[in-house]
Structure formats: structure tokens, C-alpha cells
């Protein structure tokens, strides 16, 4: 008799590997687990599948490892624009204090710290300034404010600014903002402070930016009394071109403009974008300059923190360090610590800050977005002989004074284009999945649906082998309980039919015996 075939054939369960192999889209699996005995052909197919699977896993491990290293790449591009925001321009006179505005009280408090003067040299220094000595019975003030000293004795923009034009239109001191730096009182054009509208330009080239004529006022320069580390030997102004979001560090990043020259500064805007961790190290969280966090007012709204910038982070870090070491801060630093006295400047603040700059104590990450300005400088001599006579008449000065004190600064965009330097992820999740899918199709001929088939097969195996085992155990226990109950019932029934001996029926034949 033949074994049943066709519909009558015994159907194998779905958890059978041969059933799964015959319908799975994984290439080669049907050749390994097909019907029949183990043959050389089946062994070769199994070997090929194992080698392909091992190669696939090796490639996937390499791709996942590469993705976990979080590489990035930098792209450089140049883009056109119809309008650009003009940068902030900070100007500082190299001479911090005007000699005509110093008093004996200033020399008493700030002379040793700022000028390196001993008390016995005050009279000689006042004589060198052309000032009378301190009157008899002079008593210094009980307190002294460094910020007030620089505000009163620093160079005034109203006196220095001879002419100002932006895109051919006149401008003046009202377009500048006072700001304190380590060089003293400085002035920033187009700062955007207090919500003022930022100036823009729609053309490139000279004459389409800021043009200022300045008087450096050499007659107000302090005499060089001693050769100290902070003694300036040069004359002119320091200039820094920066974005409105970052405070100027003009003593480190500024360039010089000398009297007797017209300095042309051609700028090009650069927009840099950095990636946050783990692909990069950028940050957008501002550092609190106060060493001890002040409690916030529960009734008042929290003050908005300024945008994060690299220079702002360094200033805040320096302010925190000085507040911890010296108990004060320099006047140009942010924070709520008191401003250092002149003696604290000399004994603690200046040496501590110089040591910080040498050791590079402050570690600040790059901002995630920053705007910089590349510069190209060129200069021509001014004034010409004919211009010197005209300027001397116009400003009521001598031609020699004009040649020694007047300079012109012309800042403009080279063109209305800007560079973008952008960090991008070198390997995205989509690329990782694409590589895994390609390797999967190349080596084992599988796809995402194949993985679903394997998961479905594992569910069938779990249902048939694991859950089925428990179901069979429960069914057998239930069957045993049913048989036991039936047997007990039968025994009880038989016991009910058994009678005592004296009640058993007696046969008549036995009675005759």
C-alpha cells in the first residue's frame, strides 16, 4: 500500500525548518534544509551560506563601528546675497587716559597701578604733564572708581571724530556705543545695543561702508615715565571688526591704524557652523560670569542670557577666575563682582589675568554658529600737500598737527557674497541602513521582509515547541484527572451493590441440604 500523497499527505507544522526553508526568501536556505538525506551538494550549500553570513556580519560590524566613531566633514561654499548686515566696528585710542584730565587724586590712587609711579614721583610727573602740583593739605578721596576714571579721563569720541560717513550719509557720535575693554573706554559702531536697528549694505567696494576721520590727539598722550610691560610706545587707534553677538577683545584681536595714513579694510563675511557632541564640540549655552550663582527673583522674570560666543565665554571665565582669586573683576568684565581697586589691579588682577592668558586656563568650545570677517588691509599716505593746507584751515590746526594726528579708516565689503564653512555628519543613519541593506542583499540575498519572515518563524517555533509543550502537559493532566474520576465513580457504584452475608439471596437447593 502506498503512502498517502497530495491532500492526504500528513501536513507538517509551520515550525518545521523544512517548511520554513521551502517558502523563505533567504537565498540558499531551501537547498540546505530541503527534503532528502545529507549529500555533498547540501554540504556545499551550507558552507556557502555560512561563509556569506559571516562576511555579511563582518561588514555590518565595520559599518556600525564606523558610525559609532561619529565622523564629520567640513564643506566650504560661497553664496551670493543682495544685502548684508554691516559688522560691528570697535575703536580704541592706544593712549588710555588724557594727560589734561588727570588730577592729583587720580595719581594718588591709580598712579602706582596704571603708571608705575611712586608717591615721591607725583610732583615730577605732574610737572611733566604741565599741571600744578597738589595743593598743600591735599587729602585724597576715601574711595575711587576705575570706571569713572576712564569715563572722565579717557579720549572722548566727540573730540576724536572729525568726520563720519556710512554709505555716503553723515553719521556721528550718536551712532557709536561706549564700551569698556582692557584698553579703557572704547566706542563701537553698529553695535545693535538696546535694540537699535542694525545697519545693512547693498553694495560692495570703497564708499559703501564706514568711513571715519579721526584725531588721535597726541598732545594728550601720557609721557613715558618708566619702561613697564603695559607702557605704549606707539600712536594711533586699535580696531576690531566683529559680529554684534560677540564682545570685543581688542587688546588681543584688534589691528592698528596709524596717523598720516588712510587705511582701507576690505572685508568678507564668513559664516561657520559647527556640530554639537558627539560629532563635534560646539556649545550654545552661555557661561555665567558670577562665581556664585545669585538666587533668582521669584516674582521677577529671569534676565535673558546673551548669545553664546567664544570671546564671551572667555570673558566670563576670566571674570569667574578673578572673582575667586582676587575677590573682584576688571571693569570690562561681566558679572556682579565689585570692580577692582587700582591696588587690586596692580597686586592681583593684572598678574592673574596675564598668567591665565599664558597658560590658556579657560577652555571654551566653539559656538554652534558664528560669524567672522576676513580682512585685507591696504594703506596710502595722507594728507597730500594741498589737502594738508585745506584740512588745517578746516579744523583750525597746523599742517604739522594734521600730518601727525589725523587718520582715515575706510571699512567696506569686498563684494556682496559670503563664505559658509559648515560641519556635516559624515555618516548618517540612513547611510548606515543603506549599507546594511546592500550588504544583506549582496551576501545573503535578504531584505527587511526576510527579517520579518525569520521573526515570524521564530514566533511559530515558540508557539509550537514551548507553548505547545505546556498545552500538552496541561491536556495530559486534565485527561488523567478525568480517568481517575471515572474510575472512582465506578468503584463507588460497585461498592453500593455489595450486600452483607446474611442478606445475600439463598438458593433453594442449598436449603434442602
C-alpha positions as CSV (number, residue, x, y, z in Angstrom):
1,X,0.0,0.0,0.0
2,X,1.4,3.5,-1.0
3,X,1.9,6.3,1.5
4,X,-0.8,8.9,1.2
5,X,0.1,11.8,-1.1
6,X,-1.4,15.1,-2.1
7,X,-4.2,16.3,0.2
8,X,-3.9,13.0,2.1
9,X,-0.2,13.6,2.9
10,X,0.5,14.3,6.5
11,X,0.8,18.1,6.9
12,X,4.0,19.3,8.6
13,X,3.7,22.0,11.3
14,X,4.7,25.6,10.4
15,X,7.6,25.4,13.0
16,X,9.3,22.7,10.9
17,X,12.5,24.1,9.4
18,X,11.9,22.4,6.1
19,X,8.6,24.0,5.7
20,X,10.1,27.4,6.5
21,X,13.1,26.8,4.2
22,X,10.9,25.9,1.3
23,X,9.0,29.3,1.5
24,X,11.6,31.7,2.9
25,X,13.1,34.4,0.6
26,X,16.5,33.9,2.1
27,X,18.6,32.6,-0.8
28,X,20.1,29.1,-0.4
29,X,18.1,28.1,2.7
30,X,15.9,25.8,0.7
31,X,19.0,24.0,-0.7
32,X,20.3,23.3,2.8
33,X,17.1,22.1,4.5
34,X,15.4,20.6,1.5
35,X,13.9,17.0,1.5
36,X,16.3,14.1,1.3
37,X,19.4,12.9,3.1
38,X,22.6,14.7,3.7
39,X,24.6,15.0,0.4
40,X,27.7,16.7,-0.8
41,X,25.6,19.2,-2.6
42,X,23.7,20.1,0.5
43,X,27.0,20.4,2.5
44,X,28.5,22.8,-0.1
45,X,25.3,24.9,0.0
46,X,25.6,25.0,3.8
47,X,29.2,26.1,3.6
48,X,28.5,28.8,1.1
49,X,25.7,30.1,3.3
50,X,27.8,30.2,6.4
51,X,30.6,32.0,4.6
52,X,28.2,34.5,3.2
53,X,26.6,35.1,6.6
54,X,30.0,35.5,8.3
55,X,31.1,38.1,5.6
56,X,27.8,39.9,6.0
57,X,28.1,40.2,9.8
58,X,31.8,41.3,9.5
59,X,30.8,44.1,7.1
60,X,27.9,45.2,9.2
61,X,30.1,45.3,12.3
62,X,32.6,47.5,10.5
63,X,29.8,49.9,9.4
64,X,28.3,50.1,12.8
65,X,31.7,50.7,14.3
66,X,32.4,53.5,11.8
67,X,29.0,55.1,12.6
68,X,29.8,54.9,16.4
69,X,33.0,57.0,15.8
70,X,30.8,60.0,14.8
71,X,32.9,61.4,12.0
72,X,32.2,64.7,10.4
73,X,33.3,66.5,7.2
74,X,33.7,70.2,6.5
75,X,32.2,71.8,3.4
76,X,33.2,75.2,2.0
77,X,30.8,77.2,-0.1
78,X,30.4,80.7,-1.4
79,X,27.0,82.3,-1.7
80,X,25.6,85.5,-3.1
81,X,23.4,87.9,-1.2
82,X,21.5,91.1,-2.1
83,X,22.1,92.6,1.3
84,X,24.5,92.0,4.2
85,X,24.4,93.2,7.8
86,X,27.3,95.5,8.4
87,X,29.6,94.3,11.2
88,X,30.3,96.0,14.5
89,X,33.4,98.1,14.5
90,X,35.1,98.9,17.8
91,X,37.7,101.7,18.0
92,X,40.1,102.4,20.9
93,X,42.8,105.1,21.2
94,X,46.0,103.4,22.1
95,X,46.5,106.1,24.8
96,X,44.1,105.1,27.6
97,X,44.0,108.4,29.6
98,X,44.3,112.1,28.6
99,X,47.0,113.9,30.4
100,X,44.9,117.1,30.8
101,X,42.2,115.3,32.7
102,X,44.4,113.6,35.4
103,X,44.3,115.0,38.9
104,X,46.5,114.6,42.0
105,X,43.7,112.4,43.4
106,X,44.0,110.2,40.3
107,X,47.7,109.8,40.7
108,X,47.3,109.0,44.4
109,X,45.0,106.1,43.7
110,X,45.9,104.9,40.2
111,X,49.5,106.2,39.7
112,X,51.2,103.1,41.2
113,X,48.9,100.6,39.4
114,X,48.5,102.2,36.0
115,X,51.6,104.3,35.5
116,X,54.1,102.6,37.8
117,X,54.6,105.8,39.8
118,X,55.9,106.0,43.3
119,X,54.3,108.6,45.6
120,X,57.6,110.6,45.6
121,X,57.4,110.9,41.8
122,X,53.9,112.5,41.7
123,X,55.2,116.1,41.7
124,X,57.7,115.5,38.9
125,X,55.0,113.6,36.9
126,X,52.5,116.5,37.3
127,X,55.2,118.9,36.1
128,X,55.8,116.7,33.1
129,X,52.0,116.9,32.4
130,X,52.1,120.6,32.7
131,X,49.9,120.5,35.7
132,X,50.4,122.3,39.0
133,X,51.4,120.1,42.0
134,X,48.9,119.1,44.6
135,X,48.0,122.0,46.9
136,X,49.1,122.0,50.5
137,X,47.0,119.9,52.7
138,X,45.7,117.7,49.9
139,X,43.5,114.9,51.1
140,X,42.7,112.1,48.6
141,X,39.1,110.9,48.3
142,X,38.1,108.0,50.6
143,X,37.0,105.8,47.6
144,X,38.0,105.6,44.0
145,X,36.1,104.2,40.9
146,X,38.2,103.0,38.0
147,X,35.3,103.1,35.6
148,X,34.7,106.8,36.5
149,X,38.3,107.5,35.9
150,X,38.3,106.1,32.4
151,X,34.9,107.7,31.6
152,X,36.2,111.2,32.7
153,X,39.9,111.0,31.6
154,X,39.6,108.7,28.5
155,X,39.5,110.1,25.0
156,X,36.1,111.5,24.0
157,X,34.7,110.4,20.7
158,X,33.3,113.9,20.2
159,X,36.9,115.3,20.2
160,X,38.4,112.5,18.2
161,X,35.8,112.1,15.4
162,X,36.4,114.7,12.7
163,X,34.2,113.2,10.1
164,X,32.0,110.2,9.7
165,X,30.0,108.7,6.8
166,X,28.2,105.5,6.3
167,X,27.3,104.7,2.7
168,X,27.8,108.3,1.8
169,X,25.4,109.6,4.5
170,X,26.7,111.6,7.5
171,X,27.0,109.9,10.9
172,X,28.2,111.0,14.3
173,X,29.0,110.0,17.9
174,X,25.3,109.1,18.4
175,X,25.9,106.1,16.1
176,X,28.6,104.7,18.5
177,X,28.2,102.9,21.8
178,X,30.5,103.3,24.7
179,X,32.1,100.0,25.8
180,X,34.9,99.3,28.2
181,X,37.8,96.9,27.2
182,X,41.1,96.2,28.7
183,X,42.4,99.2,26.8
184,X,40.0,101.5,28.5
185,X,37.0,103.4,27.2
186,X,36.3,102.4,23.5
187,X,33.5,103.0,21.0
188,X,31.5,100.5,18.9
189,X,29.8,101.4,15.6
190,X,26.6,99.5,14.7
191,X,26.6,97.5,18.0
192,X,22.9,96.8,18.0
193,X,22.8,97.6,21.7
194,X,19.5,98.4,23.4
195,X,17.6,97.0,20.4
196,X,18.8,99.5,17.8
197,X,18.3,98.5,14.2
198,X,21.4,97.0,12.6
199,X,22.8,98.8,9.5
200,X,23.0,96.9,6.2
201,X,24.7,97.5,2.9
202,X,23.6,96.6,-0.6
203,X,26.8,97.3,-2.4
204,X,30.4,96.3,-2.1
205,X,33.5,98.4,-2.6
206,X,35.0,101.5,-1.1
207,X,32.5,104.2,-0.3
208,X,29.7,101.7,0.5
209,X,30.7,101.2,4.2
210,X,32.0,103.1,7.1
211,X,34.5,106.0,6.6
212,X,35.8,107.9,9.6
213,X,38.4,110.6,10.0
214,X,39.9,110.6,13.5
215,X,42.2,112.8,15.5
216,X,44.4,110.7,17.8
217,X,45.3,113.7,20.0
218,X,49.0,113.1,20.5
219,X,49.2,116.1,22.7
220,X,47.1,114.2,25.2
221,X,49.3,111.2,25.3
222,X,50.8,110.3,28.7
223,X,54.6,110.8,29.0
224,X,56.6,107.6,29.0
225,X,57.8,107.6,32.6
226,X,59.0,104.1,33.0
227,X,59.5,101.1,30.7
228,X,56.8,98.8,32.1
229,X,55.0,95.9,30.5
230,X,52.0,98.0,29.7
231,X,53.8,101.1,28.5
232,X,52.6,102.0,25.0
233,X,55.2,103.3,22.6
234,X,53.0,103.5,19.5
235,X,50.5,106.1,18.4
236,X,47.1,105.5,16.7
237,X,44.0,103.5,17.3
238,X,43.2,99.9,17.6
239,X,40.3,98.5,15.5
240,X,38.4,95.3,15.8
241,X,35.7,94.1,13.3
242,X,33.4,91.6,14.8
243,X,29.8,90.4,14.9
244,X,27.2,92.0,17.2
245,X,26.9,88.8,19.2
246,X,30.4,88.7,20.5
247,X,32.1,91.3,22.8
248,X,35.4,92.7,21.5
249,X,38.8,91.6,22.8
250,X,40.5,94.4,21.1
251,X,43.8,94.2,23.0
252,X,44.4,90.7,21.5
253,X,42.4,90.7,18.2
254,X,42.5,94.3,17.1
255,X,44.7,95.7,14.3
256,X,46.3,99.1,14.3
257,X,45.6,102.2,12.2
258,X,48.4,104.9,12.3
259,X,48.0,108.7,11.8
260,X,49.2,110.0,8.5
261,X,47.6,107.1,6.6
262,X,44.3,106.2,5.1
263,X,43.7,102.5,5.9
264,X,41.4,100.6,3.6
265,X,39.9,97.4,5.1
266,X,38.2,95.1,2.7
267,X,36.0,92.5,4.5
268,X,34.4,89.3,3.6
269,X,31.8,87.7,5.8
270,X,32.3,84.1,6.9
271,X,29.5,82.0,8.5
272,X,30.8,79.0,10.3
273,X,28.6,76.2,11.6
274,X,29.8,73.5,14.0
275,X,28.2,70.3,15.1
276,X,27.3,69.5,18.8
277,X,28.6,66.4,20.5
278,X,29.2,63.6,19.7
279,X,30.1,64.7,16.2
280,X,31.7,68.0,17.3
281,X,32.4,70.1,20.4
282,X,30.2,73.2,19.9
283,X,28.0,74.7,22.5
284,X,25.2,77.2,22.7
285,X,25.0,77.6,26.5
286,X,26.3,80.8,27.9
287,X,28.7,80.7,30.9
288,X,27.6,82.6,34.0
289,X,30.3,85.1,34.8
290,X,29.4,85.2,38.5
291,X,31.4,82.7,40.6
292,X,28.5,82.3,43.0
293,X,25.1,81.9,41.4
294,X,22.7,84.6,42.6
295,X,19.2,83.4,43.6
296,X,16.7,84.4,41.0
297,X,13.8,86.7,42.0
298,X,10.7,84.5,42.2
299,X,8.5,87.5,41.3
300,X,10.6,88.8,38.5
301,X,11.2,87.3,35.1
302,X,14.7,85.8,34.6
303,X,17.0,88.0,32.6
304,X,17.8,86.6,29.2
305,X,21.4,85.4,28.8
306,X,23.4,86.8,25.9
307,X,24.1,84.6,22.9
308,X,27.0,82.3,23.4
309,X,30.2,83.3,21.8
310,X,33.8,82.3,22.1
311,X,35.0,85.7,23.4
312,X,32.0,86.0,25.7
313,X,32.8,82.6,27.2
314,X,36.5,83.6,27.7
315,X,35.5,86.9,29.4
316,X,33.0,85.1,31.7
317,X,35.7,82.5,32.5
318,X,38.2,85.2,33.3
319,X,35.7,87.1,35.4
320,X,34.9,84.0,37.5
321,X,38.6,83.2,37.9
322,X,39.4,86.8,39.1
323,X,36.4,86.8,41.4
324,X,37.7,83.6,43.0
325,X,41.3,84.7,43.2
326,X,41.1,88.4,43.8
327,X,37.5,89.0,45.0
328,X,36.8,91.5,42.2
329,X,36.6,91.9,38.5
330,X,38.1,94.2,35.9
331,X,35.8,97.0,34.7
332,X,35.5,95.4,31.2
333,X,34.4,92.1,32.5
334,X,30.8,91.0,33.0
335,X,29.3,89.8,36.3
336,X,28.2,91.1,39.7
337,X,31.5,91.1,41.5
338,X,32.8,94.6,42.6
339,X,35.2,96.3,40.3
340,X,38.8,96.0,41.4
341,X,40.5,99.0,43.0
342,X,43.7,100.3,41.5
343,X,45.8,98.5,44.1
344,X,43.9,95.2,43.3
345,X,44.6,95.8,39.6
346,X,48.3,96.0,40.4
347,X,48.7,93.3,43.0
348,X,46.3,90.7,41.8
349,X,44.1,91.3,38.7
350,X,46.7,92.1,36.1
351,X,49.2,89.4,37.1
352,X,46.5,86.8,37.5
353,X,44.9,87.6,34.1
354,X,48.3,87.6,32.4
355,X,49.1,84.2,33.9
356,X,45.7,82.9,32.7
357,X,46.4,84.0,29.1
358,X,49.8,82.4,29.1
359,X,48.5,79.1,30.5
360,X,45.3,79.2,28.5
361,X,43.3,78.2,31.6
362,X,39.9,78.9,30.1
363,X,38.7,76.1,27.8
364,X,35.7,77.3,25.8
365,X,34.1,75.2,23.0
366,X,33.2,76.8,19.7
367,X,29.8,78.2,19.2
368,X,27.5,76.2,17.0
369,X,27.0,79.2,14.7
370,X,29.5,82.1,14.4
371,X,30.1,85.0,12.0
372,X,33.6,86.1,11.3
373,X,35.1,88.7,8.9
374,X,38.2,88.1,6.8
375,X,40.1,91.3,6.3
376,X,42.6,92.6,3.7
377,X,44.3,95.9,4.6
378,X,46.0,98.5,2.4
379,X,47.2,102.0,3.2
380,X,48.0,105.3,1.5
381,X,49.7,108.4,2.9
382,X,47.6,111.3,3.9
383,X,47.3,114.2,3.6
384,X,48.8,115.4,0.4
385,X,50.3,118.9,0.5
386,X,47.2,120.6,-0.9
387,X,45.0,118.5,1.4
388,X,47.1,119.4,4.4
389,X,46.5,123.1,3.9
390,X,42.8,122.6,3.4
391,X,42.4,120.4,6.5
392,X,44.5,122.8,8.5
393,X,42.1,125.6,7.7
394,X,39.0,123.4,8.1
395,X,39.9,122.2,11.6
396,X,41.9,125.2,12.7
397,X,45.1,123.2,13.2
398,X,48.6,123.4,11.8
399,X,49.7,121.3,8.8
400,X,52.2,119.5,11.1
401,X,49.4,118.7,13.5
402,X,47.3,117.3,10.7
403,X,50.1,115.1,9.5
404,X,50.9,113.7,13.0
405,X,47.4,113.2,14.3
406,X,44.8,112.6,11.6
407,X,44.0,109.3,10.1
408,X,41.2,107.9,7.9
409,X,39.7,104.5,8.2
410,X,37.6,103.0,5.4
411,X,35.8,99.7,6.1
412,X,33.7,98.0,3.4
413,X,32.7,94.7,2.0
414,X,34.7,93.4,-0.9
415,X,31.5,92.1,-2.6
416,X,28.1,91.0,-1.5
417,X,29.0,87.4,-1.2
418,X,29.9,85.4,1.9
419,X,31.6,82.1,2.7
420,X,30.0,79.3,4.5
421,X,32.1,76.8,6.4
422,X,29.8,74.0,7.7
423,X,30.4,70.8,9.5
424,X,28.2,68.0,8.5
425,X,27.8,64.4,9.7
426,X,30.0,62.2,7.6
427,X,27.8,59.2,8.1
428,X,24.0,59.4,8.7
429,X,21.7,56.8,10.0
430,X,20.1,56.5,6.5
431,X,23.5,55.7,5.0
432,X,24.1,53.1,7.7
433,X,20.8,51.4,6.9
434,X,21.5,51.6,3.2
435,X,24.9,50.0,3.6
436,X,23.5,47.2,5.8
437,X,20.7,46.6,3.2
438,X,23.2,46.5,0.4
439,X,25.5,44.0,2.2
440,X,22.5,42.0,3.1
441,X,21.3,41.7,-0.5
442,X,24.8,41.1,-1.8
443,X,25.9,38.3,0.5
444,X,22.7,36.5,1.7
445,X,20.1,37.8,-0.7
446,X,17.8,39.0,2.1
447,X,15.7,42.1,2.7
448,X,13.7,43.7,5.5
449,X,10.8,41.3,4.7
450,X,13.2,38.4,5.1
451,X,13.9,39.5,8.6
452,X,10.1,39.6,9.3
453,X,9.8,36.1,7.9
454,X,12.5,34.9,10.3
455,X,10.8,36.6,13.2
456,X,7.5,35.1,12.2
457,X,9.1,31.6,12.0
458,X,10.6,32.1,15.5
459,X,7.2,33.0,16.8
460,X,5.8,29.8,15.3
461,X,8.6,27.8,16.9
462,X,7.9,29.4,20.2
463,X,4.2,28.7,19.9
464,X,4.6,25.1,18.7
465,X,7.6,24.0,20.8
466,X,7.3,26.0,24.0
467,X,3.7,26.9,24.4
468,X,2.7,23.6,22.8
469,X,4.7,21.7,25.4
470,X,2.8,23.4,28.2
471,X,-0.5,22.9,26.4
472,X,0.2,19.2,26.0
473,X,1.2,18.9,29.6
474,X,-2.0,20.5,30.8
475,X,-4.1,18.4,28.4
476,X,-2.5,15.2,29.7
477,X,-3.0,16.3,33.3
478,X,-6.6,17.1,32.5
479,X,-7.1,13.7,30.8
480,X,-5.5,11.9,33.8
481,X,-7.8,13.7,36.2
482,X,-10.8,12.7,34.1
483,X,-9.8,9.0,34.0
484,X,-9.2,9.0,37.7
485,X,-12.6,10.5,38.4
486,X,-14.3,7.9,36.2
487,X,-12.5,5.0,38.0
488,X,-13.5,6.3,41.4
489,X,-17.1,6.6,40.3
490,X,-17.2,3.0,39.1
491,X,-15.7,1.7,42.3
492,X,-18.3,3.6,44.3
493,X,-21.0,2.1,42.2
494,X,-19.8,-1.4,42.7
495,X,-19.4,-0.9,46.4
496,X,-23.1,0.2,46.6
497,X,-24.2,-3.2,45.1
498,X,-22.3,-5.4,47.7
499,X,-24.7,-6.8,50.5
500,X,-23.8,-8.3,53.9
501,X,-23.7,-12.1,54.0
502,X,-26.9,-12.5,55.9
503,X,-28.7,-10.5,53.3
504,X,-27.4,-12.4,50.3
505,X,-30.0,-14.4,48.4
506,X,-30.0,-18.1,49.2
507,X,-30.6,-20.9,46.7
508,X,-33.4,-23.4,47.5
509,X,-31.2,-26.4,46.7
510,X,-28.8,-25.3,49.4
511,X,-31.6,-25.1,51.9
512,X,-32.6,-28.8,51.2
513,X,-29.0,-29.8,52.1
